[in-house]
Amino acid sequence: MSEYYDFYTAVLAENSTVPTLLCGHCRSILPAKRIFANEGENRYDLPCNTIGLCSADDCGAVNCCDDAMAAAERQRDENRVAV
């Protein structure tokens, strides 16, 4: 069982030129340096492959980024086809 009872699901920012992930709790931007694979020594006990840690002062939420990363990938693929 996960030790993180309060984890959130990151979302992809709408209408953003650059794919931007937002915290599922406070909607702050998740910095790229705080998004990482959920494996190895830093493995969180969460059912997702990519973790994002919110750096907002009053938040600090742990976010699962799988859905947002997949949405960014779909968006990139759609833009590639549209060209």
Jmol script that loads the backbone (N, CA, C; Angstrom):
load data "model"
ATOM      1  N   MET A   1       0.840  -1.187   0.000  1.00  0.00           N
ATOM      2  CA  MET A   1       0.000   0.000   0.000  1.00  0.00           C
ATOM      3  C   MET A   1       0.880   1.243   0.000  1.00  0.00           C
ATOM      4  N   SER A   2       0.414   2.287  -0.627  1.00  0.00           N
ATOM      5  CA  SER A   2       1.174   3.516  -0.757  1.00  0.00           C
ATOM      6  C   SER A   2       1.278   4.263   0.564  1.00  0.00           C
ATOM      7  N   GLU A   3       2.451   4.826   0.829  1.00  0.00           N
ATOM      8  CA  GLU A   3       2.604   5.684   2.003  1.00  0.00           C
ATOM      9  C   GLU A   3       2.105   7.091   1.713  1.00  0.00           C
ATOM     10  N   TYR A   4       1.820   7.389   0.444  1.00  0.00           N
ATOM     11  CA  TYR A   4       1.344   8.704   0.025  1.00  0.00           C
ATOM     12  C   TYR A   4      -0.163   8.644  -0.182  1.00  0.00           C
ATOM     13  N   TYR A   5      -0.900   8.996   0.835  1.00  0.00           N
ATOM     14  CA  TYR A   5      -2.352   8.949   0.753  1.00  0.00           C
ATOM     15  C   TYR A   5      -2.891  10.146  -0.017  1.00  0.00           C
ATOM     16  N   ASP A   6      -2.188  11.254   0.023  1.00  0.00           N
ATOM     17  CA  ASP A   6      -2.637  12.472  -0.640  1.00  0.00           C
ATOM     18  C   ASP A   6      -1.760  12.769  -1.843  1.00  0.00           C
ATOM     19  N   PHE A   7      -1.892  11.970  -2.881  1.00  0.00           N
ATOM     20  CA  PHE A   7      -1.197  12.320  -4.101  1.00  0.00           C
ATOM     21  C   PHE A   7      -2.244  12.747  -5.125  1.00  0.00           C
ATOM     22  N   TYR A   8      -1.817  13.522  -6.100  1.00  0.00           N
ATOM     23  CA  TYR A   8      -2.722  14.134  -7.048  1.00  0.00           C
ATOM     24  C   TYR A   8      -2.338  13.745  -8.464  1.00  0.00           C
ATOM     25  N   THR A   9      -3.215  14.054  -9.399  1.00  0.00           N
ATOM     26  CA  THR A   9      -2.961  13.767 -10.800  1.00  0.00           C
ATOM     27  C   THR A   9      -2.670  15.083 -11.513  1.00  0.00           C
ATOM     28  N   ALA A  10      -1.472  15.194 -12.062  1.00  0.00           N
ATOM     29  CA  ALA A  10      -1.079  16.399 -12.802  1.00  0.00           C
ATOM     30  C   ALA A  10      -1.942  16.528 -14.055  1.00  0.00           C
ATOM     31  N   VAL A  11      -2.094  17.766 -14.513  1.00  0.00           N
ATOM     32  CA  VAL A  11      -2.865  18.030 -15.731  1.00  0.00           C
ATOM     33  C   VAL A  11      -2.005  18.811 -16.717  1.00  0.00           C
ATOM     34  N   LEU A  12      -2.338  18.674 -17.985  1.00  0.00           N
ATOM     35  CA  LEU A  12      -1.650  19.413 -19.041  1.00  0.00           C
ATOM     36  C   LEU A  12      -2.322  20.769 -19.192  1.00  0.00           C
ATOM     37  N   ALA A  13      -1.531  21.836 -19.174  1.00  0.00           N
ATOM     38  CA  ALA A  13      -2.076  23.188 -19.325  1.00  0.00           C
ATOM     39  C   ALA A  13      -2.690  23.330 -20.716  1.00  0.00           C
ATOM     40  N   GLU A  14      -3.867  23.932 -20.765  1.00  0.00           N
ATOM     41  CA  GLU A  14      -4.552  24.137 -22.039  1.00  0.00           C
ATOM     42  C   GLU A  14      -3.971  25.347 -22.771  1.00  0.00           C
ATOM     43  N   ASN A  15      -3.991  25.273 -24.084  1.00  0.00           N
ATOM     44  CA  ASN A  15      -3.565  26.383 -24.951  1.00  0.00           C
ATOM     45  C   ASN A  15      -2.149  26.864 -24.678  1.00  0.00           C
ATOM     46  N   SER A  16      -1.284  25.969 -24.294  1.00  0.00           N
ATOM     47  CA  SER A  16       0.106  26.317 -24.030  1.00  0.00           C
ATOM     48  C   SER A  16       0.952  25.912 -25.231  1.00  0.00           C
ATOM     49  N   THR A  17       1.809  26.815 -25.696  1.00  0.00           N
ATOM     50  CA  THR A  17       2.681  26.512 -26.828  1.00  0.00           C
ATOM     51  C   THR A  17       3.665  25.408 -26.469  1.00  0.00           C
ATOM     52  N   VAL A  18       4.216  25.498 -25.272  1.00  0.00           N
ATOM     53  CA  VAL A  18       5.135  24.488 -24.763  1.00  0.00           C
ATOM     54  C   VAL A  18       4.352  23.598 -23.800  1.00  0.00           C
ATOM     55  N   PRO A  19       4.390  22.266 -23.972  1.00  0.00           N
ATOM     56  CA  PRO A  19       3.663  21.408 -23.044  1.00  0.00           C
ATOM     57  C   PRO A  19       4.059  21.716 -21.598  1.00  0.00           C
ATOM     58  N   THR A  20       3.062  22.056 -20.791  1.00  0.00           N
ATOM     59  CA  THR A  20       3.298  22.459 -19.410  1.00  0.00           C
ATOM     60  C   THR A  20       2.401  21.646 -18.496  1.00  0.00           C
ATOM     61  N   LEU A  21       3.006  21.003 -17.500  1.00  0.00           N
ATOM     62  CA  LEU A  21       2.246  20.224 -16.542  1.00  0.00           C
ATOM     63  C   LEU A  21       1.934  21.074 -15.325  1.00  0.00           C
ATOM     64  N   LEU A  22       0.695  20.943 -14.837  1.00  0.00           N
ATOM     65  CA  LEU A  22       0.242  21.688 -13.674  1.00  0.00           C
ATOM     66  C   LEU A  22      -0.063  20.736 -12.532  1.00  0.00           C
ATOM     67  N   CYS A  23       0.179  21.194 -11.322  1.00  0.00           N
ATOM     68  CA  CYS A  23      -0.109  20.423 -10.121  1.00  0.00           C
ATOM     69  C   CYS A  23      -1.610  20.145 -10.047  1.00  0.00           C
ATOM     70  N   GLY A  24      -1.969  18.926  -9.743  1.00  0.00           N
ATOM     71  CA  GLY A  24      -3.365  18.551  -9.608  1.00  0.00           C
ATOM     72  C   GLY A  24      -4.005  19.116  -8.357  1.00  0.00           C
ATOM     73  N   HIS A  25      -3.226  19.641  -7.442  1.00  0.00           N
ATOM     74  CA  HIS A  25      -3.757  20.208  -6.200  1.00  0.00           C
ATOM     75  C   HIS A  25      -3.951  21.716  -6.300  1.00  0.00           C
ATOM     76  N   CYS A  26      -2.879  22.451  -6.647  1.00  0.00           N
ATOM     77  CA  CYS A  26      -2.940  23.922  -6.624  1.00  0.00           C
ATOM     78  C   CYS A  26      -2.857  24.550  -8.008  1.00  0.00           C
ATOM     79  N   ARG A  27      -2.642  23.742  -9.048  1.00  0.00           N
ATOM     80  CA  ARG A  27      -2.534  24.195 -10.439  1.00  0.00           C
ATOM     81  C   ARG A  27      -1.302  25.046 -10.721  1.00  0.00           C
ATOM     82  N   SER A  28      -0.294  24.973  -9.878  1.00  0.00           N
ATOM     83  CA  SER A  28       0.979  25.634 -10.155  1.00  0.00           C
ATOM     84  C   SER A  28       1.739  24.815 -11.198  1.00  0.00           C
ATOM     85  N   ILE A  29       2.635  25.471 -11.917  1.00  0.00           N
ATOM     86  CA  ILE A  29       3.464  24.784 -12.902  1.00  0.00           C
ATOM     87  C   ILE A  29       4.414  23.827 -12.188  1.00  0.00           C
ATOM     88  N   LEU A  30       4.492  22.598 -12.699  1.00  0.00           N
ATOM     89  CA  LEU A  30       5.446  21.625 -12.169  1.00  0.00           C
ATOM     90  C   LEU A  30       6.762  21.818 -12.924  1.00  0.00           C
ATOM     91  N   PRO A  31       7.822  22.230 -12.217  1.00  0.00           N
ATOM     92  CA  PRO A  31       9.105  22.450 -12.893  1.00  0.00           C
ATOM     93  C   PRO A  31       9.663  21.141 -13.476  1.00  0.00           C
ATOM     94  N   ALA A  32      10.238  21.234 -14.655  1.00  0.00           N
ATOM     95  CA  ALA A  32      10.791  20.053 -15.318  1.00  0.00           C
ATOM     96  C   ALA A  32      11.807  19.326 -14.444  1.00  0.00           C
ATOM     97  N   LYS A  33      12.550  20.067 -13.640  1.00  0.00           N
ATOM     98  CA  LYS A  33      13.570  19.441 -12.777  1.00  0.00           C
ATOM     99  C   LYS A  33      12.961  18.651 -11.630  1.00  0.00           C
ATOM    100  N   ARG A  34      11.654  18.799 -11.410  1.00  0.00           N
ATOM    101  CA  ARG A  34      10.986  18.069 -10.328  1.00  0.00           C
ATOM    102  C   ARG A  34      10.017  17.015 -10.858  1.00  0.00           C
ATOM    103  N   ILE A  35      10.193  16.653 -12.138  1.00  0.00           N
ATOM    104  CA  ILE A  35       9.423  15.578 -12.763  1.00  0.00           C
ATOM    105  C   ILE A  35      10.419  14.474 -13.103  1.00  0.00           C
ATOM    106  N   PHE A  36      10.151  13.278 -12.633  1.00  0.00           N
ATOM    107  CA  PHE A  36      11.122  12.198 -12.825  1.00  0.00           C
ATOM    108  C   PHE A  36      10.438  10.844 -12.888  1.00  0.00           C
ATOM    109  N   ALA A  37      11.188   9.871 -13.425  1.00  0.00           N
ATOM    110  CA  ALA A  37      10.690   8.502 -13.515  1.00  0.00           C
ATOM    111  C   ALA A  37      10.555   7.927 -12.106  1.00  0.00           C
ATOM    112  N   ASN A  38       9.528   7.163 -11.899  1.00  0.00           N
ATOM    113  CA  ASN A  38       9.241   6.547 -10.600  1.00  0.00           C
ATOM    114  C   ASN A  38       9.905   5.173 -10.542  1.00  0.00           C
ATOM    115  N   GLU A  39      11.222   5.191 -10.424  1.00  0.00           N
ATOM    116  CA  GLU A  39      11.981   3.939 -10.390  1.00  0.00           C
ATOM    117  C   GLU A  39      13.284   4.127  -9.630  1.00  0.00           C
ATOM    118  N   GLY A  40      13.979   3.049  -9.400  1.00  0.00           N
ATOM    119  CA  GLY A  40      15.289   3.111  -8.753  1.00  0.00           C
ATOM    120  C   GLY A  40      15.223   3.536  -7.292  1.00  0.00           C
ATOM    121  N   GLU A  41      16.274   4.182  -6.821  1.00  0.00           N
ATOM    122  CA  GLU A  41      16.379   4.593  -5.428  1.00  0.00           C
ATOM    123  C   GLU A  41      15.299   5.587  -5.016  1.00  0.00           C
ATOM    124  N   ASN A  42      14.861   6.408  -5.954  1.00  0.00           N
ATOM    125  CA  ASN A  42      13.867   7.437  -5.657  1.00  0.00           C
ATOM    126  C   ASN A  42      12.436   6.937  -5.825  1.00  0.00           C
ATOM    127  N   ARG A  43      12.236   5.642  -5.915  1.00  0.00           N
ATOM    128  CA  ARG A  43      10.905   5.090  -6.192  1.00  0.00           C
ATOM    129  C   ARG A  43       9.909   5.432  -5.090  1.00  0.00           C
ATOM    130  N   TYR A  44       8.838   6.079  -5.518  1.00  0.00           N
ATOM    131  CA  TYR A  44       7.721   6.346  -4.620  1.00  0.00           C
ATOM    132  C   TYR A  44       6.762   5.167  -4.723  1.00  0.00           C
ATOM    133  N   ASP A  45       6.090   4.862  -3.666  1.00  0.00           N
ATOM    134  CA  ASP A  45       5.155   3.747  -3.658  1.00  0.00           C
ATOM    135  C   ASP A  45       3.806   4.215  -4.209  1.00  0.00           C
ATOM    136  N   LEU A  46       3.811   4.560  -5.502  1.00  0.00           N
ATOM    137  CA  LEU A  46       2.610   5.041  -6.183  1.00  0.00           C
ATOM    138  C   LEU A  46       2.413   4.245  -7.468  1.00  0.00           C
ATOM    139  N   PRO A  47       1.171   4.070  -7.883  1.00  0.00           N
ATOM    140  CA  PRO A  47       0.899   3.292  -9.093  1.00  0.00           C
ATOM    141  C   PRO A  47       1.025   4.114 -10.375  1.00  0.00           C
ATOM    142  N   CYS A  48       2.167   4.756 -10.575  1.00  0.00           N
ATOM    143  CA  CYS A  48       2.373   5.514 -11.813  1.00  0.00           C
ATOM    144  C   CYS A  48       3.854   5.505 -12.171  1.00  0.00           C
ATOM    145  N   ASN A  49       4.132   5.824 -13.431  1.00  0.00           N
ATOM    146  CA  ASN A  49       5.498   5.752 -13.947  1.00  0.00           C
ATOM    147  C   ASN A  49       6.278   7.047 -13.821  1.00  0.00           C
ATOM    148  N   THR A  50       5.574   8.182 -13.781  1.00  0.00           N
ATOM    149  CA  THR A  50       6.234   9.483 -13.728  1.00  0.00           C
ATOM    150  C   THR A  50       5.660  10.305 -12.590  1.00  0.00           C
ATOM    151  N   ILE A  51       6.544  10.857 -11.763  1.00  0.00           N
ATOM    152  CA  ILE A  51       6.165  11.631 -10.579  1.00  0.00           C
ATOM    153  C   ILE A  51       6.568  13.088 -10.789  1.00  0.00           C
ATOM    154  N   GLY A  52       5.717  13.992 -10.331  1.00  0.00           N
ATOM    155  CA  GLY A  52       6.030  15.417 -10.336  1.00  0.00           C
ATOM    156  C   GLY A  52       5.827  15.977  -8.942  1.00  0.00           C
ATOM    157  N   LEU A  53       6.831  16.667  -8.427  1.00  0.00           N
ATOM    158  CA  LEU A  53       6.732  17.263  -7.094  1.00  0.00           C
ATOM    159  C   LEU A  53       6.479  18.759  -7.239  1.00  0.00           C
ATOM    160  N   CYS A  54       5.397  19.225  -6.645  1.00  0.00           N
ATOM    161  CA  CYS A  54       5.047  20.637  -6.724  1.00  0.00           C
ATOM    162  C   CYS A  54       6.002  21.445  -5.856  1.00  0.00           C
ATOM    163  N   SER A  55       6.449  22.569  -6.397  1.00  0.00           N
ATOM    164  CA  SER A  55       7.388  23.406  -5.653  1.00  0.00           C
ATOM    165  C   SER A  55       6.726  24.671  -5.110  1.00  0.00           C
ATOM    166  N   ALA A  56       5.401  24.780  -5.232  1.00  0.00           N
ATOM    167  CA  ALA A  56       4.707  25.943  -4.682  1.00  0.00           C
ATOM    168  C   ALA A  56       4.868  25.970  -3.164  1.00  0.00           C
ATOM    169  N   ASP A  57       5.024  27.168  -2.610  1.00  0.00           N
ATOM    170  CA  ASP A  57       5.305  27.334  -1.185  1.00  0.00           C
ATOM    171  C   ASP A  57       4.344  26.597  -0.260  1.00  0.00           C
ATOM    172  N   ASP A  58       3.067  26.711  -0.494  1.00  0.00           N
ATOM    173  CA  ASP A  58       2.088  26.118   0.414  1.00  0.00           C
ATOM    174  C   ASP A  58       1.519  24.800  -0.070  1.00  0.00           C
ATOM    175  N   CYS A  59       2.147  24.191  -1.048  1.00  0.00           N
ATOM    176  CA  CYS A  59       1.594  22.957  -1.609  1.00  0.00           C
ATOM    177  C   CYS A  59       2.517  21.762  -1.350  1.00  0.00           C
ATOM    178  N   GLY A  60       3.510  21.571  -2.214  1.00  0.00           N
ATOM    179  CA  GLY A  60       4.436  20.445  -2.067  1.00  0.00           C
ATOM    180  C   GLY A  60       3.820  19.102  -2.389  1.00  0.00           C
ATOM    181  N   ALA A  61       2.713  19.083  -3.155  1.00  0.00           N
ATOM    182  CA  ALA A  61       2.004  17.835  -3.460  1.00  0.00           C
ATOM    183  C   ALA A  61       2.829  16.912  -4.350  1.00  0.00           C
ATOM    184  N   VAL A  62       2.601  15.622  -4.173  1.00  0.00           N
ATOM    185  CA  VAL A  62       3.159  14.595  -5.045  1.00  0.00           C
ATOM    186  C   VAL A  62       2.119  14.346  -6.124  1.00  0.00           C
ATOM    187  N   ASN A  63       2.535  14.431  -7.392  1.00  0.00           N
ATOM    188  CA  ASN A  63       1.624  14.275  -8.529  1.00  0.00           C
ATOM    189  C   ASN A  63       2.016  13.090  -9.394  1.00  0.00           C
ATOM    190  N   CYS A  64       1.018  12.340  -9.828  1.00  0.00           N
ATOM    191  CA  CYS A  64       1.224  11.325 -10.850  1.00  0.00           C
ATOM    192  C   CYS A  64       1.082  12.036 -12.190  1.00  0.00           C
ATOM    193  N   CYS A  65       2.079  11.933 -13.056  1.00  0.00           N
ATOM    194  CA  CYS A  65       2.103  12.689 -14.315  1.00  0.00           C
ATOM    195  C   CYS A  65       1.806  11.839 -15.540  1.00  0.00           C
ATOM    196  N   ASP A  66       1.444  10.583 -15.369  1.00  0.00           N
ATOM    197  CA  ASP A  66       1.256   9.686 -16.511  1.00  0.00           C
ATOM    198  C   ASP A  66       0.225  10.204 -17.506  1.00  0.00           C
ATOM    199  N   ASP A  67      -0.959  10.590 -17.039  1.00  0.00           N
ATOM    200  CA  ASP A  67      -2.021  11.041 -17.938  1.00  0.00           C
ATOM    201  C   ASP A  67      -1.635  12.337 -18.641  1.00  0.00           C
ATOM    202  N   ALA A  68      -1.037  13.262 -17.909  1.00  0.00           N
ATOM    203  CA  ALA A  68      -0.631  14.538 -18.492  1.00  0.00           C
ATOM    204  C   ALA A  68       0.476  14.334 -19.532  1.00  0.00           C
ATOM    205  N   MET A  69       1.409  13.447 -19.255  1.00  0.00           N
ATOM    206  CA  MET A  69       2.485  13.166 -20.216  1.00  0.00           C
ATOM    207  C   MET A  69       1.912  12.515 -21.484  1.00  0.00           C
ATOM    208  N   ALA A  70       0.942  11.621 -21.314  1.00  0.00           N
ATOM    209  CA  ALA A  70       0.308  10.986 -22.473  1.00  0.00           C
ATOM    210  C   ALA A  70      -0.460  12.024 -23.294  1.00  0.00           C
ATOM    211  N   ALA A  71      -1.140  12.951 -22.624  1.00  0.00           N
ATOM    212  CA  ALA A  71      -1.864  14.015 -23.333  1.00  0.00           C
ATOM    213  C   ALA A  71      -0.897  14.908 -24.101  1.00  0.00           C
ATOM    214  N   ALA A  72       0.249  15.214 -23.513  1.00  0.00           N
ATOM    215  CA  ALA A  72       1.259  16.026 -24.199  1.00  0.00           C
ATOM    216  C   ALA A  72       1.784  15.291 -25.429  1.00  0.00           C
ATOM    217  N   GLU A  73       1.976  14.002 -25.312  1.00  0.00           N
ATOM    218  CA  GLU A  73       2.447  13.196 -26.439  1.00  0.00           C
ATOM    219  C   GLU A  73       1.406  13.174 -27.563  1.00  0.00           C
ATOM    220  N   ARG A  74       0.133  13.005 -27.199  1.00  0.00           N
ATOM    221  CA  ARG A  74      -0.938  13.030 -28.209  1.00  0.00           C
ATOM    222  C   ARG A  74      -1.000  14.391 -28.897  1.00  0.00           C
ATOM    223  N   GLN A  75      -0.872  15.456 -28.110  1.00  0.00           N
ATOM    224  CA  GLN A  75      -0.902  16.815 -28.656  1.00  0.00           C
ATOM    225  C   GLN A  75       0.252  17.021 -29.633  1.00  0.00           C
ATOM    226  N   ARG A  76       1.420  16.538 -29.265  1.00  0.00           N
ATOM    227  CA  ARG A  76       2.591  16.658 -30.142  1.00  0.00           C
ATOM    228  C   ARG A  76       2.374  15.894 -31.444  1.00  0.00           C
ATOM    229  N   ASP A  77       1.817  14.688 -31.331  1.00  0.00           N
ATOM    230  CA  ASP A  77       1.542  13.884 -32.525  1.00  0.00           C
ATOM    231  C   ASP A  77       0.504  14.550 -33.419  1.00  0.00           C
ATOM    232  N   GLU A  78      -0.538  15.139 -32.827  1.00  0.00           N
ATOM    233  CA  GLU A  78      -1.563  15.823 -33.617  1.00  0.00           C
ATOM    234  C   GLU A  78      -0.984  17.035 -34.325  1.00  0.00           C
ATOM    235  N   ASN A  79      -0.114  17.759 -33.661  1.00  0.00           N
ATOM    236  CA  ASN A  79       0.517  18.927 -34.283  1.00  0.00           C
ATOM    237  C   ASN A  79       1.439  18.527 -35.412  1.00  0.00           C
ATOM    238  N   ARG A  80       2.093  17.399 -35.264  1.00  0.00           N
ATOM    239  CA  ARG A  80       2.996  16.904 -36.303  1.00  0.00           C
ATOM    240  C   ARG A  80       2.201  16.550 -37.556  1.00  0.00           C
ATOM    241  N   VAL A  81       1.019  15.960 -37.392  1.00  0.00           N
ATOM    242  CA  VAL A  81       0.173  15.580 -38.520  1.00  0.00           C
ATOM    243  C   VAL A  81      -0.404  16.802 -39.204  1.00  0.00           C
ATOM    244  N   ALA A  82      -0.703  17.838 -38.433  1.00  0.00           N
ATOM    245  CA  ALA A  82      -1.352  19.031 -38.971  1.00  0.00           C
ATOM    246  C   ALA A  82      -0.425  19.845 -39.865  1.00  0.00           C
ATOM    247  N   VAL A  83       0.869  19.641 -39.773  1.00  0.00           N
ATOM    248  CA  VAL A  83       1.825  20.441 -40.552  1.00  0.00           C
ATOM    249  C   VAL A  83       1.836  20.027 -41.990  1.00  0.00           C
TER     250      VAL A  83
END
end "model"
wireframe off; spacefill off
backbone 0.3
color backbone group
